[in-house]
Amino acid sequence: MTDKTSKKTFAAFWALILSIFGWGSAPVFIRWLGDAYDPYSQAFIRYASAAVVLTVICSVGYRQEFLKILRNPRGVWGIALITMFLQTFWTLGCLKTSSATVAQLISKLSIVLVIPMGYVMFREERTVIKNPSYLFGTLLSLVGLAAVVSRDGDLLTFQFDMGTGYLILAAILWAVYTVWARHIALGVHPLPMFTVMAIFVTVGLGVVSLLMGSPKTLISAGAPTAGLAFVSGMFPIALAHPCFHYAQRHLGSAFCSSMNLINPLATFLFSLVILPNEKLLLHQWVGAALLLGGTFLVARASHGLTEENPISLENRGKT
């Protein structure tokens, strides 16, 4: 491995760590801001904050590529539309479920769903769906999900509420987002790509806020709360997303997906410090172990295929 490759790998690893803790804080911020904003306006102000910061950065450091993507967004339009719905469902789910940690745990189902999405877009991943580790890991994850969302520990009588439904929809869209973004990021720099996407998402969420939310809360919440919303857009969105795309480009999606299983732990630690009454019952801890263990098996099943894929596709695009 050359020094240049070693530096890229090292940078990608730390980018991945930043994305893990950034996304780990997201449901905590969403619940923290839940009393100040309606869900739709909160999603708008958080993405708008990220878009502003990223636009300034790209205007200075990645101006040519940023303007090039902005003039010819190609697949960015589509992934922005997906992200608009994803962010809406994610915000609603985090606010309506029992805790920030439970919300983060349910979102890990996206790792199970990435493989079917990859089946469509990447030929070399089509054997993974038949892998026993994938099949067993998927079953284990679903059992774990039932335990996590169960209030009394009875897996046969768990209640499928609106919060769980929103989070499962978010997990499905997150799987689409992950695969699609990985495909786009192989050909362009992740930072200007995500910046253009964030601008489009902000416009879309603004329309959603006007139609379904209470935009007046953006003013009535006050300046200190707006400052907190700005931070919640800067760290979990503006920092975490580009960092993850960069890491996935150099480290592969299987390794990045495995490492992202740390997210719920980060969320739990943030919750203990910031949110009152955040806890998991014993059967939810067991469910969390089953869910994360299952998703780890799924991520491991894709190892060796998705790890090599980014480099091969990137090189293929240069020939």
ROKE-953434 format. One record per residue (C-alpha): residue in one letter; x, y, z. Coordinates in steps of 0.5 Angstrom, whole numbers. Layout:
# residues N
a;X;Y;Z
...
***
This chain:
# residues 319
m;0;0;0
t;3;7;-2
d;3;13;3
k;-2;16;-1
t;-7;10;-1
s;-5;10;7
k;-7;17;8
k;-13;16;4
t;-15;10;8
f;-13;14;15
a;-17;20;13
a;-23;15;11
f;-23;12;17
w;-24;18;21
a;-29;21;17
l;-33;15;18
i;-32;16;26
l;-35;23;25
s;-41;20;21
i;-42;15;26
f;-42;20;32
g;-46;25;28
w;-52;21;26
g;-52;18;33
s;-53;25;35
a;-59;26;30
p;-65;23;34
v;-63;26;40
f;-63;33;37
i;-70;32;34
r;-73;30;40
w;-70;36;44
l;-73;40;38
g;-79;37;38
d;-83;42;43
a;-81;48;39
y;-82;46;32
d;-87;42;28
p;-84;36;25
y;-84;39;18
s;-81;45;20
q;-76;42;24
a;-74;38;18
f;-73;44;14
i;-69;48;18
r;-64;43;20
y;-63;41;12
a;-63;49;11
s;-58;50;16
a;-54;44;13
a;-55;47;6
v;-52;54;8
v;-46;52;11
l;-44;47;6
t;-46;52;0
v;-41;57;3
i;-35;51;4
c;-36;49;-3
s;-36;56;-6
v;-29;57;-3
g;-26;50;-4
y;-30;46;-9
r;-33;52;-13
q;-32;49;-20
e;-35;42;-19
f;-40;45;-15
l;-43;49;-20
k;-42;43;-25
i;-46;39;-21
l;-51;45;-20
r;-52;46;-27
n;-52;39;-29
p;-55;35;-23
r;-56;28;-26
g;-58;23;-21
v;-58;28;-15
w;-65;30;-17
g;-68;23;-16
i;-64;22;-9
a;-66;29;-7
l;-73;27;-7
i;-72;20;-4
t;-68;24;2
m;-74;29;3
f;-79;24;4
l;-73;20;8
q;-72;26;13
t;-79;27;14
f;-81;20;16
w;-74;20;20
t;-77;26;24
l;-84;24;25
g;-81;17;27
c;-76;20;32
l;-81;24;35
k;-87;19;36
t;-83;13;38
s;-81;11;45
s;-74;14;46
a;-68;16;41
t;-64;10;42
v;-70;5;40
a;-71;10;34
q;-64;9;32
l;-64;1;33
i;-70;1;28
s;-66;5;23
k;-61;-1;23
l;-66;-5;19
s;-63;-1;13
i;-57;-5;13
v;-61;-11;12
l;-65;-8;6
v;-58;-5;3
i;-57;-12;0
p;-64;-12;-4
m;-63;-5;-7
g;-55;-7;-9
y;-58;-13;-12
v;-62;-8;-17
m;-56;-4;-18
f;-49;-8;-17
r;-49;-15;-21
e;-43;-17;-16
e;-48;-17;-10
r;-53;-21;-13
t;-50;-27;-10
v;-50;-24;-3
i;-58;-25;-2
k;-57;-33;-2
n;-52;-33;3
p;-54;-36;9
s;-51;-31;14
y;-55;-26;10
l;-62;-30;11
f;-60;-32;18
g;-58;-25;20
t;-65;-22;17
l;-69;-27;21
l;-65;-25;27
s;-66;-18;26
l;-73;-18;25
v;-74;-22;32
g;-70;-17;35
l;-74;-11;32
a;-80;-14;35
a;-77;-15;42
v;-75;-7;41
v;-81;-5;40
s;-85;-9;45
r;-87;-6;51
d;-88;-12;55
g;-83;-17;52
d;-88;-21;49
l;-86;-22;42
l;-93;-25;39
t;-97;-19;42
f;-92;-13;40
q;-96;-6;38
f;-94;-4;31
d;-95;4;32
m;-94;10;28
g;-87;11;30
t;-85;4;28
g;-88;5;22
y;-85;12;20
l;-78;9;22
i;-79;3;18
l;-81;7;12
a;-74;11;13
a;-70;5;14
i;-73;3;7
l;-71;10;4
w;-65;10;7
a;-63;3;4
v;-64;6;-3
y;-61;13;-1
t;-54;9;1
v;-54;5;-5
w;-56;11;-10
a;-51;16;-6
r;-45;10;-7
h;-46;10;-14
i;-46;17;-15
a;-40;19;-11
l;-36;14;-15
g;-36;19;-20
v;-36;26;-17
h;-33;29;-10
p;-38;27;-4
l;-38;34;-1
p;-41;38;-7
m;-45;32;-9
f;-49;32;-2
t;-49;40;-2
v;-53;40;-9
m;-57;35;-6
a;-58;39;1
i;-60;45;-3
f;-66;41;-7
v;-68;37;-1
t;-68;44;3
v;-73;47;-2
g;-77;41;-2
l;-78;41;5
g;-80;48;5
v;-86;46;1
v;-88;41;5
s;-87;45;11
l;-92;50;8
l;-97;45;6
m;-97;41;12
g;-93;44;18
s;-93;51;22
p;-88;55;19
k;-89;60;24
t;-86;56;29
l;-79;58;26
i;-80;65;28
s;-84;63;35
a;-78;58;37
g;-73;64;38
a;-66;65;37
p;-63;61;42
t;-67;55;39
a;-66;57;32
g;-58;56;34
l;-59;49;37
a;-63;47;30
f;-57;50;26
v;-52;46;30
s;-57;40;29
g;-56;41;22
m;-49;42;22
f;-46;36;25
p;-51;30;24
i;-53;33;17
a;-47;37;14
l;-41;34;17
a;-44;26;17
h;-47;25;10
p;-41;27;6
c;-36;24;11
f;-40;17;10
h;-40;18;3
y;-32;19;3
a;-31;13;7
q;-36;9;3
r;-32;11;-3
h;-25;9;0
l;-27;3;5
g;-33;0;2
s;-40;-1;4
a;-40;-7;8
f;-34;-5;13
c;-38;2;13
s;-45;-1;15
s;-41;-6;20
m;-38;0;24
n;-45;4;23
l;-48;-1;28
i;-44;3;34
n;-50;9;32
p;-55;6;37
l;-49;6;43
a;-47;14;41
t;-55;15;41
f;-56;12;48
l;-50;16;51
f;-52;23;48
s;-59;21;51
l;-57;20;58
v;-53;27;58
i;-59;31;54
l;-66;28;55
p;-69;26;61
n;-73;19;62
e;-69;16;56
k;-68;8;58
l;-69;1;55
l;-72;-4;59
l;-69;-11;59
h;-72;-15;54
q;-71;-8;49
w;-63;-9;51
v;-64;-17;49
g;-68;-15;42
a;-62;-9;41
a;-57;-15;41
l;-61;-19;37
l;-62;-14;32
l;-55;-11;32
g;-52;-18;31
g;-57;-20;25
t;-55;-14;22
f;-47;-15;23
l;-48;-22;20
v;-52;-19;14
a;-46;-14;13
r;-41;-19;14
a;-44;-23;8
s;-43;-18;3
h;-36;-17;5
g;-31;-19;-1
l;-36;-16;-6
t;-38;-9;-4
e;-31;-8;-1
e;-28;-9;-8
n;-34;-6;-12
p;-32;2;-11
i;-25;1;-13
s;-27;-3;-19
l;-33;1;-21
e;-29;8;-20
n;-23;5;-25
r;-28;2;-30
g;-31;10;-30
k;-24;12;-32
t;-23;7;-38
***
